[in-house]
């Protein structure tokens, strides 16, 4: 309900500066629409990886088999601010092989050890809620949802410890949801 009744004619065509601003907005929409394919194919802004439907329980079984057959040690979790922090299995997949990472409340499981210059297929999925996979400090971001196995082809180009951060709010322990990828 308006404060006063509309008087006829209530619509006035754009004039003067309004036409310029509308023209700029429409032109910008055109430019951005044309840039999307460029960013996808040349800018490598979007993942061109594979994705498959999978039951979360089935993916969990795959992750446990992967951990069991490729475990090389234990990663000591130093995140003492997290009362749920626990030591994670440290897993090293074979070069050129598949690696599995599972997002679950409030942890990335397991910790991965990868070799510099080798290519891996990293499978990501969530067990319970939508999580965000953000590999720091590389600014690599993906949404990870239950029911989908997202496959990323990854070739580490620098050594070090890389932290995985959840960047999608997933509940009370979200601020402590971290994981590790170690490149040697």
N, C-alpha and C positions, 0 to 999 in steps of 0.2 A: 504494500500500500504506500503510495507516495504521500508526501506532506501536502501537496496541492495537486489539484487535478491537472492532467496534461492538456495543453492547449494545441489546437490544430494550427499549422502543421508542426508536429513534435519532432520530426526528423529533418535534419539539415545535412545536405551533402558536404563532404569534406572540402575545405577551401584553404588556400594559402599554404601555411606551414604544415597543416594536417596532411595535405596531399604529398608533400615531400617526405614526411615521416612514414606514411603508409607505403610509399614507393620504396623507401629504404628497407622497410621491414619485409616487403615481398621479395625484393632483390636478395636480401640476406637469406631468406628461406630457400631461394633458388640455389645460391652459392653453397649453403650447407648441405642441401640434398645432393648436389653434384660431388661434394667432397666425401660423402660417406663411402662410396665404393673405393675411392682413392685411399682413404685411411685404412680400409679393410685389407686391400691387396698390397699396397705399397708401404703404408705406414705401420703395418703389423700391429695395429691397435686391438684387433679382435682375434680371439683364438680360432684357428682353423682346424683345431683338433677334432677328434671323434667323440661321439657320445652315444651311449647305449642305455636302454632301459634295463634295470636290474633290481631285484628285490633287495632291500637293505640287509636282510639276514643273510642272503647269498653272498653279497659283497663282503660282509663281515667274516664269513667262512673263508673266502679267498684271501683276505688280509691275514687271518690267523695262519693259514697254510704258508703264505709268503714269509711271515715272520719266523715260523718254525723251520723252514728250509734255508733261510738266508741270514739268520741271526749271527752276529759276530761279537756281540758284547752288550753292555748296558750303558745308556746315556744317563748321566747323573743330572737330573732336573734341578737347576739352581733357582727356580722361581719360588722362593720361599714365601712370597706374598700370597701365593695360592695355597690354601689349606688342602686342596685336593691334589696338589702336585705329587707326582710319584715318578720313580725312575722308569724310563721307557726302554724297550728293547732297541738296540742299535742294529740296523739291518743294512746289509750291502748287497744290492741286486747285481747279477752278472752284467758286465758291459754289454750294451745293446739289448738288454732284457727289459722286463716289465718290473715296475716298482709300484707299490700300493700305499696310499695314504688315506686314512679314515678320519673324518671329522665327527666328533661326538662330544657331548657335554663333558667337560669343557677342556678338550684336549685334541691335539693332532697326533695320531698314532700310526705307526711307530716313528722313531727318529731314523732318517735315512743318511747313509754315507755313500757318496757318489765319487767317481773318479773324474778328474779334470780332462776335458776333451772327449769323453765318451758320451754316446747318445743313449738316452733312456726313454722308455714310454712310461710316464707316471700316470697311474689311474687314481682319480680322486672321486670320493663319494662321501655322503653323510649318512650317519646311522639314524639320527633322530630329528633334527631341525635343519633349516637352511643356515649354512655357514659361509663365511667369506674367506677365501684363500688369498692371502697377501704375503708375498715373499719379499722380505725386507733385507737389504736396502734397494732391491732391484725394481720396485714399483710394479710388480707383476700381480694382477688382481683377477680373480675368478669367483663366480658364485658357485657354490657346491650345494646341491640339493639331494635329499633322499630319493632313491628310485632311479638315479642316473649315474652311470659310470662315465666320467669325463676323462678322456685320454689326452694328455699333453706330451708332445715330444720335446725333450729337454736335453740340451748339451751344455754342461757347465763350462764357463769360460774363465772363471777366476776361483782361486782357492779361498777357503774360509768357512766360517760358521754363518749360516743364513737362518734368520728367524722367520717362522711362519706365524702370522697374526690373523686372527679372525676379525674381519672388518664388517661383519653383519651381526647386529645385536641378536644374541641367541640365549639370553637369560641372565640370571644373577651372577654366574661365573664367567661371563663373556670377557671381562677386562683381563682375565688371567689365561685366556685360551691361546696358548702358544705351542709351537712345535719347532723342530730343527731339521735342517738339511746341512750336512757337513760335506764339503768338497775337499778332497785331498789330491 
